[in-house]
Amino acid sequence: MSAYLDAVAQLEQSVKGQGSGWNAISAEYAVRMQLQNRFKTGLEIAQHTANVMRADMAAYDADSSQYTQSLGCWHGFIGQQKLISIKKHFGNTKRKYLYLSGWMIAALRSDFGPLPDQSMHEKTSVPALIEELYTFLKQADARELGGLFRELDAARAADDQAKVAATLAKIDNFESHVVPIIADIDAGFGNEEATYLLAKKMIEAGACAIQIENQVSDEKQCGHQDGKVTVPHADFLAKINAVRYAFLELGIENGIIVARTDSLGAGLTKQIAVTKTPGDLGDKYNSFLDGDYIQSADDIQNGDVVVKANGKLLKPKRLASGLFQFKTGSGVDRVVLDCITSLQNGADLLWIETEKPHIGQIAQMVNRIREAVPNAKLVYNNSPSFNWTLNFRQQVFDAWQAEGKDVAGYDRAKLMAVEYDATELAQEADTRIRTFQADAAREAGIFHHLITLPTYHTAALSTDNLAKEYFGAAGMLGYVEGVQRKEIRQGIACVKHQNMSGSDMGDDHKEYFSGDAALKAAGKDNTMNQF
Protein backbone atom coordinates (compact mmCIF):
# COMPACT_ATOMS: atom_id res chain seq x y z
CA MET A 1 0.00 0.00 0.00
CA SER A 2 1.22 3.52 -0.72
CA ALA A 3 2.12 6.02 2.00
CA TYR A 4 -0.77 8.16 0.80
CA LEU A 5 -3.31 5.36 1.22
CA ASP A 6 -1.80 4.45 4.61
CA ALA A 7 -2.32 8.03 5.80
CA VAL A 8 -5.90 7.99 4.55
CA ALA A 9 -6.62 4.71 6.34
CA GLN A 10 -5.17 5.99 9.61
CA LEU A 11 -7.12 9.24 9.51
CA GLU A 12 -10.33 7.38 8.63
CA GLN A 13 -10.15 5.67 12.00
CA SER A 14 -9.88 9.01 13.76
CA VAL A 15 -12.77 10.48 11.79
CA LYS A 16 -15.01 7.48 12.51
CA GLY A 17 -14.11 7.76 16.17
CA GLN A 18 -15.72 11.20 16.32
CA GLY A 19 -19.18 9.78 15.67
CA SER A 20 -21.93 11.02 13.37
CA GLY A 21 -20.99 14.66 13.83
CA TRP A 22 -18.08 14.11 11.43
CA ASN A 23 -20.02 12.15 8.80
CA ALA A 24 -19.46 14.92 6.26
CA ILE A 25 -15.67 14.85 6.73
CA SER A 26 -13.64 12.86 4.20
CA ALA A 27 -10.39 11.49 5.60
CA GLU A 28 -8.94 11.41 2.09
CA TYR A 29 -9.69 15.08 1.49
CA ALA A 30 -8.15 15.97 4.84
CA VAL A 31 -4.99 13.99 4.00
CA ARG A 32 -4.78 15.85 0.70
CA MET A 33 -4.92 19.16 2.52
CA GLN A 34 -2.24 17.97 4.96
CA LEU A 35 0.07 17.01 2.11
CA GLN A 36 -0.56 20.36 0.43
CA ASN A 37 0.55 22.11 3.62
CA ARG A 38 3.62 20.07 4.52
CA PHE A 39 5.47 22.93 6.24
CA LYS A 40 3.45 24.54 9.02
CA THR A 41 6.01 27.14 10.16
CA GLY A 42 9.06 28.98 8.89
CA LEU A 43 11.20 27.13 11.43
CA GLU A 44 10.16 23.81 9.89
CA ILE A 45 11.30 25.19 6.54
CA ALA A 46 14.59 26.45 8.01
CA GLN A 47 15.35 23.04 9.53
CA HIS A 48 14.41 21.13 6.38
CA THR A 49 16.45 23.37 4.09
CA ALA A 50 19.43 23.45 6.47
CA ASN A 51 19.47 19.64 6.29
CA VAL A 52 19.36 19.83 2.49
CA MET A 53 22.15 22.38 2.29
CA ARG A 54 24.40 20.55 4.76
CA ALA A 55 24.00 17.35 2.74
CA ASP A 56 24.89 19.27 -0.41
CA MET A 57 28.00 20.73 1.27
CA ALA A 58 29.15 17.24 2.21
CA ALA A 59 28.48 15.98 -1.33
CA TYR A 60 30.58 18.84 -2.75
CA ASP A 61 33.45 18.06 -0.37
CA ALA A 62 33.46 14.53 -1.79
CA ASP A 63 33.01 15.57 -5.43
CA SER A 64 33.44 19.16 -6.66
CA SER A 65 31.18 18.52 -9.65
CA GLN A 66 28.29 18.52 -7.15
CA TYR A 67 28.22 22.30 -6.82
CA THR A 68 24.98 24.20 -6.22
CA GLN A 69 23.36 27.19 -7.94
CA SER A 70 20.76 29.88 -7.39
CA LEU A 71 19.20 32.93 -8.98
CA GLY A 72 18.23 36.06 -7.07
CA CYS A 73 14.47 36.68 -6.85
CA TRP A 74 12.75 39.87 -5.75
CA HIS A 75 9.17 38.58 -5.53
CA GLY A 76 7.51 35.36 -4.41
CA PHE A 77 5.99 34.79 -7.83
CA ILE A 78 9.39 35.03 -9.52
CA GLY A 79 10.87 32.48 -7.11
CA GLN A 80 7.89 30.20 -7.57
CA GLN A 81 8.07 30.26 -11.37
CA LYS A 82 11.80 29.58 -11.22
CA LEU A 83 11.28 26.41 -9.16
CA ILE A 84 8.34 25.27 -11.31
CA SER A 85 10.55 25.69 -14.37
CA ILE A 86 13.42 23.78 -12.74
CA LYS A 87 11.15 20.83 -11.93
CA LYS A 88 9.72 20.91 -15.46
CA HIS A 89 13.09 20.94 -17.22
CA PHE A 90 15.22 18.82 -14.85
CA GLY A 91 12.68 16.66 -13.03
CA ASN A 92 13.87 17.66 -9.55
CA THR A 93 15.23 20.59 -7.56
CA LYS A 94 18.49 18.99 -6.43
CA ARG A 95 21.27 21.52 -5.77
CA LYS A 96 19.04 24.39 -6.95
CA TYR A 97 18.43 27.20 -4.43
CA LEU A 98 17.07 30.74 -4.23
CA TYR A 99 19.13 33.81 -3.44
CA LEU A 100 17.66 36.79 -1.62
CA SER A 101 19.51 39.90 -2.73
CA GLY A 102 19.76 42.98 -0.52
CA TRP A 103 20.41 44.93 -3.71
CA MET A 104 17.04 43.95 -5.15
CA ILE A 105 15.20 44.59 -1.90
CA ALA A 106 16.66 48.09 -1.84
CA ALA A 107 15.87 48.72 -5.50
CA LEU A 108 12.42 47.10 -5.65
CA ARG A 109 10.90 46.36 -2.23
CA SER A 110 11.40 49.44 -0.06
CA ASP A 111 8.57 51.73 1.05
CA PHE A 112 10.93 54.61 0.30
CA GLY A 113 10.92 53.66 -3.36
CA PRO A 114 13.98 52.61 -5.38
CA LEU A 115 17.15 52.92 -3.31
CA PRO A 116 20.86 52.18 -3.85
CA ASP A 117 22.39 49.14 -2.19
CA GLN A 118 23.41 50.96 0.98
CA SER A 119 21.26 49.34 3.71
CA MET A 120 18.84 52.26 3.73
CA HIS A 121 15.75 50.09 3.18
CA GLU A 122 13.62 48.80 6.03
CA LYS A 123 15.29 45.82 7.67
CA THR A 124 11.89 44.17 8.11
CA SER A 125 11.59 43.93 4.33
CA VAL A 126 14.23 41.17 4.38
CA PRO A 127 12.31 38.59 6.49
CA ALA A 128 9.11 39.73 4.77
CA LEU A 129 10.50 38.68 1.38
CA ILE A 130 11.73 35.35 2.78
CA GLU A 131 8.24 34.64 4.08
CA GLU A 132 6.72 35.73 0.75
CA LEU A 133 9.03 33.48 -1.24
CA TYR A 134 8.16 30.46 0.84
CA THR A 135 4.44 31.26 0.69
CA PHE A 136 4.64 31.09 -3.10
CA LEU A 137 6.80 27.94 -3.07
CA LYS A 138 4.32 26.22 -0.74
CA GLN A 139 1.51 27.26 -3.09
CA ALA A 140 3.44 25.66 -5.97
CA ASP A 141 3.47 22.41 -3.95
CA ALA A 142 -0.26 22.65 -3.28
CA ARG A 143 -1.03 23.39 -6.93
CA GLU A 144 1.01 20.48 -8.31
CA LEU A 145 -0.35 18.05 -5.74
CA GLY A 146 -3.87 19.24 -6.51
CA GLY A 147 -3.30 18.29 -10.10
CA LEU A 148 -2.12 14.84 -9.04
CA PHE A 149 -5.18 14.36 -6.85
CA ARG A 150 -7.48 15.25 -9.75
CA GLU A 151 -5.47 12.85 -11.93
CA LEU A 152 -5.99 10.12 -9.32
CA ASP A 153 -9.73 10.76 -9.21
CA ALA A 154 -9.97 10.58 -13.01
CA ALA A 155 -8.02 7.30 -13.11
CA ARG A 156 -10.28 5.81 -10.48
CA ALA A 157 -13.39 6.97 -12.36
CA ALA A 158 -12.05 5.29 -15.53
CA ASP A 159 -11.11 2.17 -13.52
CA ASP A 160 -7.57 2.48 -14.93
CA GLN A 161 -5.64 0.62 -12.22
CA ALA A 162 -2.26 1.10 -13.92
CA LYS A 163 -2.84 4.85 -13.98
CA VAL A 164 -4.00 4.78 -10.36
CA ALA A 165 -0.81 3.01 -9.30
CA ALA A 166 1.39 5.39 -11.31
CA THR A 167 -0.32 8.45 -9.85
CA LEU A 168 -0.06 7.14 -6.29
CA ALA A 169 3.67 6.67 -6.86
CA LYS A 170 3.94 10.31 -8.00
CA ILE A 171 2.13 11.47 -4.86
CA ASP A 172 4.26 9.31 -2.55
CA ASN A 173 7.49 10.51 -4.19
CA PHE A 174 6.49 14.15 -4.56
CA GLU A 175 9.44 16.55 -4.32
CA SER A 176 8.74 19.92 -2.73
CA HIS A 177 9.45 23.26 -4.41
CA VAL A 178 10.69 24.45 -1.00
CA VAL A 179 14.47 24.80 -1.35
CA PRO A 180 17.19 26.61 0.62
CA ILE A 181 17.35 30.40 0.47
CA ILE A 182 20.70 32.12 1.00
CA ALA A 183 19.55 35.41 2.51
CA ASP A 184 21.50 38.67 2.49
CA ILE A 185 21.61 40.48 5.84
CA ASP A 186 24.01 43.10 4.40
CA ALA A 187 26.38 44.30 7.14
CA GLY A 188 23.92 43.47 9.90
CA PHE A 189 21.83 46.67 9.96
CA GLY A 190 23.43 48.05 13.12
CA ASN A 191 25.34 46.65 16.06
CA GLU A 192 25.52 42.98 16.99
CA GLU A 193 22.22 43.11 18.92
CA ALA A 194 20.47 44.54 15.85
CA THR A 195 22.04 41.78 13.76
CA TYR A 196 20.82 39.11 16.18
CA LEU A 197 17.26 40.46 16.20
CA LEU A 198 17.05 40.63 12.42
CA ALA A 199 18.66 37.19 12.03
CA LYS A 200 15.95 35.73 14.29
CA LYS A 201 13.21 37.21 12.11
CA MET A 202 14.89 35.85 8.98
CA ILE A 203 15.23 32.34 10.46
CA GLU A 204 11.64 32.39 11.73
CA ALA A 205 10.59 33.23 8.17
CA GLY A 206 12.45 30.15 6.88
CA ALA A 207 16.06 31.18 6.15
CA CYS A 208 18.59 28.41 6.73
CA ALA A 209 21.60 30.36 5.40
CA ILE A 210 22.45 33.97 6.24
CA GLN A 211 25.13 35.92 4.40
CA ILE A 212 26.81 38.79 6.26
CA GLU A 213 29.57 41.11 5.07
CA ASN A 214 32.47 42.83 6.82
CA GLN A 215 31.60 46.39 5.85
CA VAL A 216 30.72 49.12 8.32
CA SER A 217 26.94 48.91 8.73
CA ASP A 218 26.19 52.63 8.36
CA GLU A 219 28.68 53.03 5.51
CA LYS A 220 27.61 49.93 3.54
CA GLN A 221 28.08 50.06 -0.23
CA CYS A 222 27.25 47.63 -3.00
CA GLY A 223 30.15 45.21 -3.41
CA HIS A 224 30.72 46.45 -6.96
CA GLN A 225 30.90 50.14 -6.12
CA ASP A 226 33.64 52.30 -4.68
CA GLY A 227 33.84 53.69 -1.17
CA LYS A 228 33.65 50.42 0.78
CA VAL A 229 34.79 50.58 4.41
CA THR A 230 35.58 47.43 6.40
CA VAL A 231 35.55 46.76 10.13
CA PRO A 232 38.18 45.10 12.34
CA HIS A 233 37.79 41.35 12.69
CA ALA A 234 36.53 41.50 16.28
CA ASP A 235 33.52 43.58 15.19
CA PHE A 236 32.69 41.16 12.39
CA LEU A 237 33.12 38.07 14.55
CA ALA A 238 30.70 39.52 17.11
CA LYS A 239 28.05 39.61 14.37
CA ILE A 240 28.86 36.06 13.27
CA ASN A 241 28.34 35.05 16.90
CA ALA A 242 25.05 36.96 16.98
CA VAL A 243 23.76 35.05 13.95
CA ARG A 244 24.88 31.71 15.42
CA TYR A 245 23.11 32.46 18.69
CA ALA A 246 19.95 33.30 16.74
CA PHE A 247 20.11 29.93 14.97
CA LEU A 248 20.72 28.08 18.25
CA GLU A 249 17.98 29.91 20.15
CA LEU A 250 15.49 28.85 17.50
CA GLY A 251 16.71 25.25 17.44
CA ILE A 252 18.38 25.29 14.02
CA GLU A 253 21.73 23.92 15.17
CA ASN A 254 22.97 23.29 11.63
CA GLY A 255 22.10 26.73 10.26
CA ILE A 256 24.64 28.09 7.77
CA ILE A 257 26.56 31.36 8.05
CA VAL A 258 28.17 32.78 4.92
CA ALA A 259 30.95 35.24 5.79
CA ARG A 260 31.54 37.73 3.02
CA THR A 261 34.68 39.82 2.72
CA ASP A 262 34.76 43.02 0.69
CA SER A 263 38.41 43.63 1.47
CA LEU A 264 39.63 43.08 -2.08
CA GLY A 265 37.91 46.27 -3.22
CA ALA A 266 37.82 48.12 0.10
CA GLY A 267 40.71 50.48 0.72
CA LEU A 268 39.36 52.09 3.89
CA THR A 269 38.64 51.32 7.52
CA LYS A 270 36.63 53.38 9.95
CA GLN A 271 38.60 52.42 13.01
CA ILE A 272 41.91 51.09 14.20
CA ALA A 273 41.63 47.64 15.70
CA VAL A 274 42.15 47.00 19.40
CA THR A 275 45.38 45.08 19.97
CA LYS A 276 46.89 43.76 23.18
CA THR A 277 49.91 41.78 22.07
CA PRO A 278 52.15 41.84 19.00
CA GLY A 279 50.87 39.50 16.31
CA ASP A 280 47.32 39.23 17.61
CA LEU A 281 44.35 39.70 15.28
CA GLY A 282 44.06 43.42 15.92
CA ASP A 283 47.77 43.89 15.32
CA LYS A 284 47.53 42.00 12.01
CA TYR A 285 44.63 44.22 10.92
CA ASN A 286 46.54 47.37 11.82
CA SER A 287 49.64 46.15 10.00
CA PHE A 288 47.82 46.77 6.70
CA LEU A 289 47.26 50.47 7.48
CA ASP A 290 48.98 52.89 5.16
CA GLY A 291 51.04 55.58 6.86
CA ASP A 292 54.47 56.70 7.94
CA TYR A 293 56.69 55.27 10.63
CA ILE A 294 57.88 57.99 12.99
CA GLN A 295 60.82 58.33 15.31
CA SER A 296 59.60 60.81 17.93
CA ALA A 297 56.73 62.99 19.14
CA ASP A 298 58.12 65.81 16.97
CA ASP A 299 56.71 63.93 13.96
CA ILE A 300 53.17 64.11 15.34
CA GLN A 301 50.88 66.98 14.34
CA ASN A 302 47.72 68.17 16.04
CA GLY A 303 44.96 65.55 15.58
CA ASP A 304 47.29 62.81 14.35
CA VAL A 305 46.74 59.22 15.50
CA VAL A 306 49.68 56.97 16.23
CA VAL A 307 49.65 53.19 16.73
CA LYS A 308 52.33 50.63 17.43
CA ALA A 309 52.41 48.22 14.50
CA ASN A 310 55.09 45.80 13.38
CA GLY A 311 57.08 46.81 16.45
CA LYS A 312 57.29 50.45 15.37
CA LEU A 313 55.28 53.66 15.75
CA LEU A 314 52.98 54.15 12.76
CA LYS A 315 51.11 57.34 11.91
CA PRO A 316 48.23 56.06 9.71
CA LYS A 317 47.05 58.18 6.83
CA ARG A 318 43.72 59.70 7.77
CA LEU A 319 41.30 61.23 5.30
CA ALA A 320 39.21 64.36 5.87
CA SER A 321 36.27 61.99 6.48
CA GLY A 322 38.12 60.52 9.46
CA LEU A 323 38.61 57.20 7.68
CA PHE A 324 41.96 55.43 7.52
CA GLN A 325 43.56 54.01 4.38
CA PHE A 326 44.98 50.56 3.82
CA LYS A 327 48.22 50.00 1.94
CA THR A 328 47.83 49.78 -1.81
CA GLY A 329 48.04 46.18 -2.96
CA SER A 330 47.16 44.69 0.43
CA GLY A 331 43.68 43.53 -0.63
CA VAL A 332 44.49 39.88 -1.34
CA ASP A 333 46.36 39.44 1.94
CA ARG A 334 43.47 41.03 3.84
CA VAL A 335 40.97 38.76 2.08
CA VAL A 336 42.94 35.65 3.04
CA LEU A 337 43.18 36.76 6.66
CA ASP A 338 39.47 37.65 6.74
CA CYS A 339 38.46 34.26 5.37
CA ILE A 340 40.68 32.16 7.62
CA THR A 341 39.58 34.16 10.65
CA SER A 342 35.88 33.82 9.80
CA LEU A 343 36.08 30.05 9.25
CA GLN A 344 38.06 29.56 12.44
CA ASN A 345 35.44 31.52 14.36
CA GLY A 346 32.12 30.03 13.40
CA ALA A 347 31.42 30.76 9.73
CA ASP A 348 30.55 27.84 7.45
CA LEU A 349 31.06 29.28 3.97
CA LEU A 350 32.96 32.18 2.44
CA TRP A 351 32.03 34.87 -0.05
CA ILE A 352 34.86 36.79 -1.69
CA GLU A 353 33.60 39.79 -3.62
CA THR A 354 35.85 40.27 -6.67
CA GLU A 355 36.04 42.88 -9.39
CA LYS A 356 36.04 40.35 -12.24
CA PRO A 357 35.13 36.69 -12.83
CA HIS A 358 38.62 35.21 -13.08
CA ILE A 359 39.12 31.62 -11.92
CA GLY A 360 42.87 32.04 -11.50
CA GLN A 361 42.44 35.06 -9.22
CA ILE A 362 39.86 33.28 -7.05
CA ALA A 363 41.88 30.06 -6.89
CA GLN A 364 44.99 31.95 -5.80
CA MET A 365 43.16 33.21 -2.71
CA VAL A 366 41.30 29.96 -1.98
CA ASN A 367 44.50 27.89 -2.16
CA ARG A 368 46.07 30.11 0.49
CA ILE A 369 42.97 29.88 2.68
CA ARG A 370 42.94 26.08 2.35
CA GLU A 371 46.45 25.89 3.75
CA ALA A 372 44.84 26.81 7.08
CA VAL A 373 41.31 25.42 6.53
CA PRO A 374 41.45 22.52 4.04
CA ASN A 375 37.70 22.25 3.41
CA ALA A 376 37.14 25.98 2.86
CA LYS A 377 34.55 26.61 0.16
CA LEU A 378 32.88 29.60 -1.38
CA VAL A 379 29.60 31.11 -2.33
CA TYR A 380 30.41 33.18 -5.42
CA ASN A 381 28.58 36.07 -7.01
CA ASN A 382 28.36 35.56 -10.79
CA SER A 383 27.47 39.22 -10.88
CA PRO A 384 25.60 41.14 -13.60
CA SER A 385 27.95 43.98 -12.64
CA PHE A 386 30.66 42.15 -14.59
CA ASN A 387 30.80 42.62 -18.35
CA TRP A 388 31.13 38.86 -18.91
CA THR A 389 31.58 39.10 -22.66
CA LEU A 390 34.38 41.67 -22.51
CA ASN A 391 36.08 40.09 -19.49
CA PHE A 392 36.33 36.64 -21.02
CA ARG A 393 37.31 37.86 -24.47
CA GLN A 394 40.12 39.81 -22.84
CA GLN A 395 41.14 36.78 -20.80
CA VAL A 396 41.39 34.70 -23.98
CA PHE A 397 43.28 37.53 -25.71
CA ASP A 398 45.78 37.69 -22.82
CA ALA A 399 46.20 33.90 -22.72
CA TRP A 400 46.76 33.69 -26.45
CA GLN A 401 49.22 36.55 -26.36
CA ALA A 402 51.16 34.87 -23.55
CA GLU A 403 51.26 31.65 -25.59
CA GLY A 404 52.70 33.54 -28.56
CA LYS A 405 49.57 33.19 -30.66
CA ASP A 406 48.91 35.90 -33.24
CA VAL A 407 46.33 38.38 -31.88
CA ALA A 408 47.08 41.18 -34.33
CA GLY A 409 43.56 40.93 -35.74
CA TYR A 410 41.97 41.92 -32.42
CA ASP A 411 41.75 45.24 -30.59
CA ARG A 412 41.76 44.26 -26.90
CA ALA A 413 39.94 47.41 -25.80
CA LYS A 414 37.12 46.90 -28.32
CA LEU A 415 36.49 43.17 -28.02
CA MET A 416 32.87 43.78 -27.03
CA ALA A 417 32.11 44.84 -30.62
CA VAL A 418 29.62 42.74 -32.61
CA GLU A 419 32.17 42.35 -35.40
CA TYR A 420 34.10 39.92 -33.18
CA ASP A 421 31.11 37.67 -32.39
CA ALA A 422 31.88 35.06 -35.05
CA THR A 423 35.63 34.94 -34.41
CA GLU A 424 37.58 32.07 -32.92
CA LEU A 425 38.46 34.25 -29.93
CA ALA A 426 34.81 35.04 -29.17
CA GLN A 427 33.82 31.39 -29.49
CA GLU A 428 36.58 30.35 -27.09
CA ALA A 429 35.46 33.06 -24.65
CA ASP A 430 31.87 31.81 -24.80
CA THR A 431 33.06 28.27 -24.11
CA ARG A 432 34.87 29.51 -21.01
CA ILE A 433 31.77 31.39 -19.86
CA ARG A 434 29.65 28.28 -20.38
CA THR A 435 32.00 26.11 -18.29
CA PHE A 436 32.90 28.82 -15.76
CA GLN A 437 30.80 27.41 -12.93
CA ALA A 438 31.98 23.83 -13.31
CA ASP A 439 35.59 24.95 -13.79
CA ALA A 440 35.50 27.28 -10.79
CA ALA A 441 33.86 24.63 -8.62
CA ARG A 442 36.69 22.25 -9.49
CA GLU A 443 39.63 24.66 -9.48
CA ALA A 444 38.66 27.47 -7.08
CA GLY A 445 36.60 25.84 -4.32
CA ILE A 446 33.26 27.37 -5.29
CA PHE A 447 30.44 25.32 -3.74
CA HIS A 448 27.61 27.68 -4.66
CA HIS A 449 27.23 29.85 -7.75
CA LEU A 450 24.60 32.56 -7.74
CA ILE A 451 23.54 35.53 -9.80
CA THR A 452 22.44 38.29 -7.46
CA LEU A 453 19.91 40.18 -9.57
CA PRO A 454 19.17 38.34 -12.81
CA THR A 455 15.39 38.63 -12.55
CA TYR A 456 15.71 42.41 -12.22
CA HIS A 457 17.27 42.37 -15.67
CA THR A 458 14.96 39.75 -17.19
CA ALA A 459 11.89 41.70 -16.05
CA ALA A 460 13.25 44.85 -17.67
CA LEU A 461 14.26 43.06 -20.88
CA SER A 462 10.96 41.20 -21.38
CA THR A 463 8.95 44.34 -20.59
CA ASP A 464 10.98 46.34 -23.11
CA ASN A 465 10.36 43.74 -25.81
CA LEU A 466 6.62 43.62 -25.11
CA ALA A 467 6.26 47.41 -24.98
CA LYS A 468 8.11 47.84 -28.26
CA GLU A 469 5.86 45.38 -30.08
CA TYR A 470 2.46 45.93 -28.42
CA PHE A 471 2.54 49.72 -28.62
CA GLY A 472 4.09 49.57 -32.09
CA ALA A 473 2.96 48.21 -35.44
CA ALA A 474 2.49 44.63 -34.17
CA GLY A 475 -0.30 45.62 -31.78
CA MET A 476 -1.96 42.61 -30.18
CA LEU A 477 0.28 40.29 -32.17
CA GLY A 478 3.13 41.66 -30.10
CA TYR A 479 1.62 39.97 -27.05
CA VAL A 480 0.32 36.85 -28.77
CA GLU A 481 3.50 36.07 -30.70
CA GLY A 482 5.98 37.31 -28.12
CA VAL A 483 4.30 35.98 -24.98
CA GLN A 484 1.23 33.74 -25.13
CA ARG A 485 2.18 31.56 -28.08
CA LYS A 486 5.58 30.93 -26.48
CA GLU A 487 3.95 30.17 -23.12
CA ILE A 488 1.69 27.55 -24.70
CA ARG A 489 4.41 25.91 -26.77
CA GLN A 490 6.99 25.95 -23.95
CA GLY A 491 4.52 24.63 -21.42
CA ILE A 492 4.80 27.63 -19.09
CA ALA A 493 2.57 26.88 -16.10
CA CYS A 494 1.16 30.36 -15.68
CA VAL A 495 -0.35 30.46 -19.18
CA LYS A 496 -3.29 29.05 -17.20
CA HIS A 497 -3.12 32.02 -14.88
CA GLN A 498 -6.42 31.20 -13.10
CA ASN A 499 -5.02 27.82 -12.16
CA MET A 500 -1.70 29.39 -11.16
CA SER A 501 -3.42 31.82 -8.82
CA GLY A 502 -5.22 29.01 -7.02
CA SER A 503 -8.64 28.86 -8.66
CA ASP A 504 -8.63 25.07 -9.06
CA MET A 505 -7.50 24.58 -5.48
CA GLY A 506 -10.35 26.80 -4.39
CA ASP A 507 -12.76 24.63 -6.37
CA ASP A 508 -11.36 21.52 -4.70
CA HIS A 509 -11.94 23.03 -1.28
CA LYS A 510 -15.47 24.10 -2.15
CA GLU A 511 -16.21 20.50 -3.12
CA TYR A 512 -14.69 19.25 0.13
CA PHE A 513 -16.72 21.69 2.19
CA SER A 514 -20.04 21.79 0.27
CA GLY A 515 -20.18 18.60 -1.77
CA ASP A 516 -22.50 18.71 -4.78
CA ALA A 517 -23.75 22.17 -3.74
CA ALA A 518 -20.35 23.74 -4.45
CA LEU A 519 -20.35 26.62 -6.92
CA LYS A 520 -17.13 26.07 -8.87
CA ALA A 521 -15.23 28.37 -11.20
CA ALA A 522 -13.88 25.64 -13.50
CA GLY A 523 -17.06 24.99 -15.46
CA LYS A 524 -17.57 24.84 -19.22
CA ASP A 525 -17.64 28.63 -19.55
CA ASN A 526 -14.20 29.07 -18.02
CA THR A 527 -12.03 30.42 -20.85
CA MET A 528 -9.01 28.68 -19.34
CA ASN A 529 -10.39 25.53 -20.98
CA GLN A 530 -8.97 26.91 -24.25
CA PHE A 531 -5.44 26.06 -23.11
HURAGI-V141079 format. One record per helix or strand of 2 or more residues. SS is the DSSP state (hx for helix, st for strand). FROM is the first residue (numbers start at 1). LEN is the number of residues. If there is no record, write none. Layout:
BEGIN
{{SS,FROM,LEN} {SS,FROM,LEN}}
END
This chain:
BEGIN
{{hx,3,14} {hx,20,3} {hx,27,9} {hx,42,21} {st,68,5} {hx,76,15} {st,96,5} {hx,102,7} {hx,124,34} {hx,161,12} {st,181,4} {hx,192,14} {st,209,5} {hx,217,3} {st,229,2} {hx,233,17} {st,256,6} {st,268,2} {hx,281,6} {st,291,3} {hx,297,3} {st,307,3} {st,312,5} {st,324,3} {hx,331,13} {st,349,4} {hx,359,14} {st,378,4} {hx,388,16} {hx,412,3} {hx,418,3} {hx,424,11} {hx,436,8} {st,446,6} {hx,454,17} {hx,476,15} {hx,493,3} {hx,497,4} {hx,503,15} {hx,527,4}}
END
